[in-house]
Amino acid sequence: MKAPIIASLIVTGLASSVSAQAASIYAGESRAAAVCSQCHGIRGTSADAPFPQLAGRDAVYLESALKKYRDKTRKSDIMNNIAGSLSDQDIANVAAYYARIKP
Ligand code: HEC
């Protein structure tokens, strides 16, 4: 009787570790709604200075920009602070989310 439960735990564990590596646009969207939207807009289309548009930008570019803000090789008082609290996974998620939006 215990075997099916253990098997399903293993399967669940595998599924969650796989999804932890792939970027999740859904997690990215909720992070964007909670944090980034205040300045960049929930659709990432704020082109009002000084907030650059994020919608439709290349995910690789967005990820690298966020990592540079996080390690402070790119300076911005605002973005250094915000990116400082993002994990690699958070960065991949928000980059995937904004990259996917048609501006
Ligand atoms: C309080 C306002 C504010 C918030 C909140 C904010 N940003 Fe920014 N963001 C800025 C400003 C201002 C800049 C321009 C900084 C500079 O001069 O490099 C910027 C720049 C960026 C850039 C670089 C764009 C480019 O063209 O190179 C990215 C990427 C970015 N933000 C992503 C995010 C993400 C993702 C979040 C949410 C986790 C976020 N930002 C939250 C204000 C904000």
Backbone and ligand atoms as CSV (ligand in chain L), in Angstrom:
chain,resi,resn,atom,element,x,y,z
A,1,MET,N,N,0.820,-1.219,0.000
A,1,MET,CA,C,0.000,0.000,0.000
A,1,MET,C,C,0.844,1.255,0.000
A,2,LYS,N,N,2.047,1.134,0.586
A,2,LYS,CA,C,2.860,2.361,0.671
A,2,LYS,C,C,3.548,2.701,-0.653
A,3,ALA,N,N,3.774,1.686,-1.464
A,3,ALA,CA,C,4.569,1.928,-2.670
A,3,ALA,C,C,4.002,3.019,-3.584
A,4,PRO,N,N,2.683,3.034,-3.858
A,4,PRO,CA,C,2.175,4.087,-4.763
A,4,PRO,C,C,2.381,5.488,-4.201
A,5,ILE,N,N,2.272,5.606,-2.877
A,5,ILE,CA,C,2.459,6.934,-2.280
A,5,ILE,C,C,3.896,7.399,-2.461
A,6,ILE,N,N,4.826,6.457,-2.185
A,6,ILE,CA,C,6.234,6.827,-2.341
A,6,ILE,C,C,6.535,7.170,-3.792
A,7,ALA,N,N,6.009,6.348,-4.706
A,7,ALA,CA,C,6.252,6.613,-6.129
A,7,ALA,C,C,5.712,7.981,-6.519
A,8,SER,N,N,4.532,8.338,-6.002
A,8,SER,CA,C,3.979,9.625,-6.416
A,8,SER,C,C,4.764,10.774,-5.787
A,9,LEU,N,N,5.326,10.548,-4.597
A,9,LEU,CA,C,6.171,11.595,-4.007
A,9,LEU,C,C,7.422,11.823,-4.857
A,10,ILE,N,N,7.983,10.703,-5.348
A,10,ILE,CA,C,9.182,10.832,-6.171
A,10,ILE,C,C,8.857,11.584,-7.459
A,11,VAL,N,N,7.742,11.219,-8.073
A,11,VAL,CA,C,7.356,11.891,-9.314
A,11,VAL,C,C,7.120,13.379,-9.064
A,12,THR,N,N,6.418,13.697,-7.978
A,12,THR,CA,C,6.168,15.104,-7.663
A,12,THR,C,C,7.476,15.847,-7.439
A,13,GLY,N,N,8.383,15.178,-6.719
A,13,GLY,CA,C,9.689,15.806,-6.456
A,13,GLY,C,C,10.438,16.081,-7.731
A,14,LEU,N,N,10.410,15.125,-8.656
A,14,LEU,CA,C,11.103,15.326,-9.931
A,14,LEU,C,C,10.470,16.461,-10.709
A,15,ALA,N,N,9.140,16.473,-10.745
A,15,ALA,CA,C,8.455,17.506,-11.515
A,15,ALA,C,C,8.789,18.880,-10.959
A,16,SER,N,N,8.830,19.013,-9.616
A,16,SER,CA,C,9.081,20.351,-9.098
A,16,SER,C,C,10.536,20.741,-9.281
A,17,SER,N,N,11.465,19.770,-9.280
A,17,SER,CA,C,12.846,20.195,-9.492
A,17,SER,C,C,13.084,20.573,-10.949
A,18,VAL,N,N,12.368,19.941,-11.875
A,18,VAL,CA,C,12.495,20.341,-13.273
A,18,VAL,C,C,11.934,21.751,-13.473
A,19,SER,N,N,10.749,22.010,-12.893
A,19,SER,CA,C,10.165,23.325,-13.130
A,19,SER,C,C,10.933,24.421,-12.406
A,20,ALA,N,N,11.717,24.055,-11.373
A,20,ALA,CA,C,12.508,25.073,-10.695
A,20,ALA,C,C,13.636,25.574,-11.590
A,21,GLN,N,N,14.011,24.767,-12.596
A,21,GLN,CA,C,15.109,25.198,-13.456
A,21,GLN,C,C,14.616,25.982,-14.661
A,22,ALA,N,N,13.475,25.583,-15.200
A,22,ALA,CA,C,12.956,26.302,-16.354
A,22,ALA,C,C,12.362,27.624,-15.883
A,23,ALA,N,N,12.481,28.655,-16.701
A,23,ALA,CA,C,11.887,29.936,-16.342
A,23,ALA,C,C,10.373,29.801,-16.331
A,24,SER,N,N,9.747,30.383,-15.325
A,24,SER,CA,C,8.295,30.343,-15.246
A,24,SER,C,C,7.737,31.727,-15.520
A,25,ILE,N,N,7.036,31.871,-16.640
A,25,ILE,CA,C,6.455,33.181,-16.934
A,25,ILE,C,C,5.365,33.527,-15.942
A,26,TYR,N,N,4.749,32.482,-15.330
A,26,TYR,CA,C,3.684,32.755,-14.362
A,26,TYR,C,C,4.269,33.345,-13.086
A,27,ALA,N,N,5.362,32.740,-12.606
A,27,ALA,CA,C,6.039,33.300,-11.434
A,27,ALA,C,C,6.590,34.683,-11.784
A,28,GLY,N,N,7.070,34.824,-13.002
A,28,GLY,CA,C,7.599,36.123,-13.432
A,28,GLY,C,C,6.519,37.180,-13.440
A,29,GLU,N,N,5.343,36.792,-13.886
A,29,GLU,CA,C,4.240,37.750,-13.927
A,29,GLU,C,C,3.861,38.205,-12.525
A,30,SER,N,N,3.809,37.272,-11.564
A,30,SER,CA,C,3.381,37.703,-10.231
A,30,SER,C,C,4.446,38.573,-9.576
A,31,ARG,N,N,5.709,38.262,-9.845
A,31,ARG,CA,C,6.782,39.118,-9.325
A,31,ARG,C,C,6.702,40.502,-9.979
A,32,ALA,N,N,6.491,40.507,-11.270
A,32,ALA,CA,C,6.398,41.782,-11.984
A,32,ALA,C,C,5.235,42.623,-11.460
A,33,ALA,N,N,4.106,41.948,-11.215
A,33,ALA,CA,C,2.932,42.675,-10.724
A,33,ALA,C,C,3.215,43.269,-9.348
A,34,ALA,N,N,3.921,42.494,-8.504
A,34,ALA,CA,C,4.161,42.943,-7.136
A,34,ALA,C,C,5.236,44.026,-7.063
A,35,VAL,N,N,6.232,43.945,-7.927
A,35,VAL,CA,C,7.399,44.823,-7.753
A,35,VAL,C,C,7.624,45.742,-8.962
A,36,CYS,N,N,7.879,45.155,-10.110
A,36,CYS,CA,C,8.387,45.905,-11.261
A,36,CYS,C,C,7.353,46.859,-11.848
A,37,SER,N,N,6.073,46.474,-11.744
A,37,SER,CA,C,5.013,47.237,-12.392
A,37,SER,C,C,4.910,48.670,-11.871
A,38,GLN,N,N,5.337,48.886,-10.643
A,38,GLN,CA,C,5.260,50.242,-10.084
A,38,GLN,C,C,5.974,51.247,-10.973
A,39,CYS,N,N,7.032,50.807,-11.588
A,39,CYS,CA,C,7.801,51.729,-12.432
A,39,CYS,C,C,7.715,51.382,-13.914
A,40,HIS,N,N,7.829,50.089,-14.229
A,40,HIS,CA,C,7.894,49.704,-15.643
A,40,HIS,C,C,6.524,49.402,-16.231
A,41,GLY,N,N,5.502,49.321,-15.375
A,41,GLY,CA,C,4.173,48.952,-15.853
A,41,GLY,C,C,4.021,47.441,-15.879
A,42,ILE,N,N,2.804,46.939,-15.628
A,42,ILE,CA,C,2.607,45.488,-15.585
A,42,ILE,C,C,2.852,44.876,-16.952
A,43,ARG,N,N,2.611,45.628,-18.017
A,43,ARG,CA,C,2.888,45.104,-19.365
A,43,ARG,C,C,4.283,45.516,-19.834
A,44,GLY,N,N,5.029,46.178,-18.970
A,44,GLY,CA,C,6.411,46.511,-19.311
A,44,GLY,C,C,6.534,47.548,-20.400
A,45,THR,N,N,5.448,48.299,-20.598
A,45,THR,CA,C,5.438,49.221,-21.733
A,45,THR,C,C,5.685,50.666,-21.320
A,46,SER,N,N,6.029,50.867,-20.055
A,46,SER,CA,C,6.314,52.239,-19.653
A,46,SER,C,C,7.541,52.735,-20.399
A,47,ALA,N,N,7.360,53.710,-21.215
A,47,ALA,CA,C,8.510,54.291,-21.888
A,47,ALA,C,C,8.750,55.681,-21.322
A,48,ASP,N,N,8.078,55.989,-20.202
A,48,ASP,CA,C,8.274,57.292,-19.578
A,48,ASP,C,C,9.640,57.345,-18.910
A,49,ALA,N,N,10.413,58.360,-19.217
A,49,ALA,CA,C,11.704,58.531,-18.556
A,49,ALA,C,C,11.461,58.618,-17.060
A,50,PRO,N,N,12.292,58.043,-16.219
A,50,PRO,CA,C,13.519,57.305,-16.572
A,50,PRO,C,C,13.320,55.795,-16.615
A,51,PHE,N,N,12.095,55.328,-16.836
A,51,PHE,CA,C,11.843,53.893,-16.751
A,51,PHE,C,C,11.829,53.252,-18.128
A,52,PRO,N,N,12.835,52.457,-18.439
A,52,PRO,CA,C,12.889,51.880,-19.785
A,52,PRO,C,C,11.797,50.837,-20.035
A,53,GLN,N,N,11.416,50.719,-21.285
A,53,GLN,CA,C,10.445,49.693,-21.677
A,53,GLN,C,C,11.085,48.313,-21.585
A,54,LEU,N,N,10.358,47.362,-21.040
A,54,LEU,CA,C,10.870,45.984,-20.920
A,54,LEU,C,C,10.150,45.021,-21.853
A,55,ALA,N,N,8.919,45.367,-22.245
A,55,ALA,CA,C,8.103,44.467,-23.053
A,55,ALA,C,C,8.785,44.133,-24.372
A,56,GLY,N,N,8.833,42.830,-24.672
A,56,GLY,CA,C,9.326,42.388,-25.964
A,56,GLY,C,C,10.834,42.461,-26.121
A,57,ARG,N,N,11.528,42.841,-25.057
A,57,ARG,CA,C,12.996,42.877,-25.151
A,57,ARG,C,C,13.510,41.449,-25.050
A,58,ASP,N,N,14.701,41.224,-25.558
A,58,ASP,CA,C,15.306,39.905,-25.541
A,58,ASP,C,C,15.517,39.412,-24.099
A,59,ALA,N,N,15.060,38.191,-23.805
A,59,ALA,CA,C,15.177,37.656,-22.435
A,59,ALA,C,C,16.634,37.581,-21.985
A,60,VAL,N,N,17.512,37.243,-22.908
A,60,VAL,CA,C,18.934,37.144,-22.548
A,60,VAL,C,C,19.464,38.520,-22.147
A,61,TYR,N,N,19.036,39.547,-22.889
A,61,TYR,CA,C,19.443,40.914,-22.532
A,61,TYR,C,C,18.895,41.309,-21.155
A,62,LEU,N,N,17.607,41.041,-20.926
A,62,LEU,CA,C,16.998,41.416,-19.643
A,62,LEU,C,C,17.689,40.703,-18.484
A,63,GLU,N,N,17.967,39.413,-18.676
A,63,GLU,CA,C,18.651,38.658,-17.615
A,63,GLU,C,C,20.030,39.239,-17.340
A,64,SER,N,N,20.750,39.541,-18.398
A,64,SER,CA,C,22.107,40.030,-18.163
A,64,SER,C,C,22.079,41.422,-17.537
A,65,ALA,N,N,21.110,42.259,-17.939
A,65,ALA,CA,C,20.995,43.587,-17.313
A,65,ALA,C,C,20.704,43.436,-15.818
A,66,LEU,N,N,19.788,42.524,-15.468
A,66,LEU,CA,C,19.415,42.353,-14.058
A,66,LEU,C,C,20.581,41.789,-13.239
A,67,LYS,N,N,21.355,40.901,-13.833
A,67,LYS,CA,C,22.511,40.351,-13.102
A,67,LYS,C,C,23.577,41.421,-12.906
A,68,LYS,N,N,23.717,42.304,-13.890
A,68,LYS,CA,C,24.688,43.404,-13.721
A,68,LYS,C,C,24.231,44.375,-12.642
A,69,TYR,N,N,22.938,44.633,-12.588
A,69,TYR,CA,C,22.436,45.483,-11.488
A,69,TYR,C,C,22.676,44.781,-10.157
A,70,ARG,N,N,22.428,43.479,-10.139
A,70,ARG,CA,C,22.561,42.746,-8.872
A,70,ARG,C,C,24.000,42.755,-8.379
A,71,ASP,N,N,24.959,42.546,-9.292
A,71,ASP,CA,C,26.355,42.549,-8.801
A,71,ASP,C,C,26.983,43.951,-8.885
A,72,LYS,N,N,26.152,44.934,-9.212
A,72,LYS,CA,C,26.533,46.356,-9.204
A,72,LYS,C,C,27.609,46.712,-10.227
A,73,THR,N,N,27.774,45.884,-11.272
A,73,THR,CA,C,28.645,46.303,-12.365
A,73,THR,C,C,27.888,47.296,-13.249
A,74,ARG,N,N,26.567,47.337,-13.132
A,74,ARG,CA,C,25.782,48.399,-13.745
A,74,ARG,C,C,25.133,49.181,-12.612
A,75,LYS,N,N,25.367,50.481,-12.604
A,75,LYS,CA,C,24.925,51.290,-11.460
A,75,LYS,C,C,23.571,51.940,-11.697
A,76,SER,N,N,22.723,51.776,-10.728
A,76,SER,CA,C,21.466,52.505,-10.661
A,76,SER,C,C,21.002,52.315,-9.230
A,77,ASP,N,N,20.871,53.388,-8.476
A,77,ASP,CA,C,20.495,53.243,-7.071
A,77,ASP,C,C,19.231,52.402,-6.944
A,78,ILE,N,N,18.261,52.700,-7.815
A,78,ILE,CA,C,16.984,51.989,-7.739
A,78,ILE,C,C,17.149,50.522,-8.108
A,79,MET,N,N,17.700,50.269,-9.288
A,79,MET,CA,C,17.754,48.886,-9.776
A,79,MET,C,C,18.781,48.042,-9.018
A,80,ASN,N,N,19.854,48.631,-8.495
A,80,ASN,CA,C,20.796,47.850,-7.678
A,80,ASN,C,C,20.063,47.286,-6.462
A,81,ASN,N,N,19.209,48.116,-5.866
A,81,ASN,CA,C,18.430,47.690,-4.709
A,81,ASN,C,C,17.458,46.574,-5.054
A,82,ILE,N,N,16.715,46.786,-6.130
A,82,ILE,CA,C,15.679,45.822,-6.500
A,82,ILE,C,C,16.289,44.497,-6.937
A,83,ALA,N,N,17.292,44.557,-7.800
A,83,ALA,CA,C,17.897,43.320,-8.303
A,83,ALA,C,C,18.643,42.582,-7.198
A,84,GLY,N,N,19.077,43.307,-6.177
A,84,GLY,CA,C,19.792,42.685,-5.064
A,84,GLY,C,C,18.983,41.623,-4.355
A,85,SER,N,N,17.662,41.719,-4.436
A,85,SER,CA,C,16.840,40.727,-3.734
A,85,SER,C,C,16.322,39.636,-4.672
A,86,LEU,N,N,16.803,39.607,-5.912
A,86,LEU,CA,C,16.316,38.593,-6.859
A,86,LEU,C,C,17.297,37.426,-6.955
A,87,SER,N,N,16.761,36.199,-6.944
A,87,SER,CA,C,17.593,35.015,-7.188
A,87,SER,C,C,17.754,34.829,-8.704
A,88,ASP,N,N,18.651,33.938,-9.101
A,88,ASP,CA,C,18.799,33.620,-10.528
A,88,ASP,C,C,17.460,33.189,-11.117
A,89,GLN,N,N,16.720,32.397,-10.314
A,89,GLN,CA,C,15.421,31.920,-10.787
A,89,GLN,C,C,14.435,33.077,-10.972
A,90,ASP,N,N,14.403,34.012,-10.020
A,90,ASP,CA,C,13.521,35.181,-10.140
A,90,ASP,C,C,13.856,35.964,-11.408
A,91,ILE,N,N,15.152,36.135,-11.640
A,91,ILE,CA,C,15.593,36.908,-12.807
A,91,ILE,C,C,15.159,36.214,-14.097
A,92,ALA,N,N,15.363,34.894,-14.152
A,92,ALA,CA,C,14.948,34.141,-15.347
A,92,ALA,C,C,13.442,34.263,-15.549
A,93,ASN,N,N,12.687,34.233,-14.458
A,93,ASN,CA,C,11.228,34.296,-14.559
A,93,ASN,C,C,10.749,35.656,-15.072
A,94,VAL,N,N,11.241,36.744,-14.482
A,94,VAL,CA,C,10.755,38.060,-14.931
A,94,VAL,C,C,11.237,38.363,-16.342
A,95,ALA,N,N,12.451,37.893,-16.679
A,95,ALA,CA,C,12.955,38.117,-18.044
A,95,ALA,C,C,12.066,37.385,-19.052
A,96,ALA,N,N,11.708,36.128,-18.713
A,96,ALA,CA,C,10.854,35.350,-19.621
A,96,ALA,C,C,9.484,36.008,-19.753
A,97,TYR,N,N,8.979,36.530,-18.646
A,97,TYR,CA,C,7.661,37.175,-18.670
A,97,TYR,C,C,7.675,38.419,-19.565
A,98,TYR,N,N,8.571,39.338,-19.313
A,98,TYR,CA,C,8.564,40.583,-20.084
A,98,TYR,C,C,8.937,40.354,-21.557
A,99,ALA,N,N,9.856,39.406,-21.796
A,99,ALA,CA,C,10.281,39.153,-23.181
A,99,ALA,C,C,9.108,38.674,-24.033
A,100,ARG,N,N,8.176,38.002,-23.408
A,100,ARG,CA,C,7.076,37.376,-24.131
A,100,ARG,C,C,5.962,38.361,-24.498
A,101,ILE,N,N,5.956,39.533,-23.885
A,101,ILE,CA,C,4.882,40.496,-24.144
A,101,ILE,C,C,5.143,41.237,-25.444
A,102,LYS,N,N,4.105,41.356,-26.244
A,102,LYS,CA,C,4.223,42.168,-27.468
A,102,LYS,C,C,4.042,43.623,-27.076
A,103,PRO,N,N,5.034,44.456,-27.338
A,103,PRO,CA,C,4.914,45.864,-26.923
A,103,PRO,C,C,3.858,46.613,-27.728
L,1,HEC,C1,C,11.189,52.187,-8.252
L,1,HEC,C2,C,11.175,52.058,-9.713
L,1,HEC,C3,C,11.613,50.743,-10.343
L,1,HEC,C4,C,11.180,49.481,-10.026
L,1,HEC,C5,C,10.185,49.063,-8.933
L,1,HEC,C6,C,11.830,48.582,-10.966
L,1,HEC,N1,N,12.639,49.269,-11.816
L,1,HEC,FE1,FE,13.757,48.497,-13.338
L,1,HEC,N2,N,14.491,50.347,-13.757
L,1,HEC,C7,C,14.153,51.516,-13.090
L,1,HEC,C8,C,14.985,52.607,-13.582
L,1,HEC,C9,C,14.946,54.064,-13.108
L,1,HEC,C10,C,15.820,52.051,-14.592
L,1,HEC,C11,C,16.917,52.742,-15.413
L,1,HEC,C12,C,18.192,52.598,-14.608
L,1,HEC,C13,C,19.451,52.943,-15.359
L,1,HEC,O1,O,19.661,54.112,-15.616
L,1,HEC,O2,O,20.230,52.017,-15.678
L,1,HEC,C14,C,15.477,50.635,-14.673
L,1,HEC,C15,C,16.066,49.737,-15.561
L,1,HEC,C16,C,15.733,48.424,-15.693
L,1,HEC,C17,C,16.285,47.508,-16.671
L,1,HEC,C18,C,17.319,47.837,-17.757
L,1,HEC,C19,C,16.594,48.124,-19.057
L,1,HEC,C20,C,17.534,48.504,-20.154
L,1,HEC,O3,O,17.052,49.106,-21.119
L,1,HEC,O4,O,18.732,48.180,-20.100
L,1,HEC,C21,C,15.715,46.296,-16.457
L,1,HEC,C22,C,15.966,45.019,-17.234
L,1,HEC,C23,C,14.795,46.451,-15.349
L,1,HEC,N3,N,14.827,47.740,-14.905
L,1,HEC,C24,C,14.017,45.425,-14.848
L,1,HEC,C25,C,13.223,45.542,-13.701
L,1,HEC,C26,C,12.531,44.427,-13.104
L,1,HEC,C27,C,12.520,43.014,-13.654
L,1,HEC,C28,C,11.902,44.915,-11.998
L,1,HEC,C29,C,11.102,44.129,-10.966
L,1,HEC,C30,C,11.796,43.003,-10.333
L,1,HEC,C31,C,12.174,46.344,-11.930
L,1,HEC,N4,N,13.005,46.674,-12.972
L,1,HEC,C32,C,11.671,47.189,-10.968
L,1,HEC,C33,C,13.194,51.640,-12.100
L,1,HEC,C34,C,12.542,50.600,-11.468
